[in-house]
Amino acid sequence: MLSRLVRVFLVFSITMPVCYAESPDSAKSLDKYELEELVLDKTANCRKEKDKSHCVNYFSPEGVLVQVRDSGKRKDGRWFLDDSDRLCILWNGKIKPLCFVVNNNGDGSYSMVKNGKLKSTILELKDGNTENY
């Protein structure tokens, strides 16, 4: 009986898809080409999952990122794509970037996942700098 359970566990653990480590809802992760097309010269309405606050991000073609929160607080930084197909943000004054796997949720929204945890959701994207940041 025990050996049967061990075999079932081994088969399950070996065949379980690796993508679950970064995409908790088994959504499709975007590669760097899809990420560039998604955000380049786009304004994104987003929700921070920690406190459910909203923000607007503009991803300029030059790699500049501007974020404005519900409170009106503005943050500036740089955005880039790394070799692991992640969207990375380096906020001004910081030395370590935040890098996210971005998953297509299939409903027009995108999950931003860091270390297997949903951190933010892109709710809507519009072409250009719609807020004139």
PyMOL commands that set and color helices and strands:
alter all, ss='L'
color gray80, all
select helices_A, chain A and resi 2-15+18-21+32-39
alter helices_A, ss='H'
color red, helices_A
select strands_A, chain A and resi 28-29+42-48+53-59+64-69+74-81+87-91+98-104+110-114+117-127
alter strands_A, ss='S'
color yellow, strands_A
deselect
rebuild
show_as cartoon
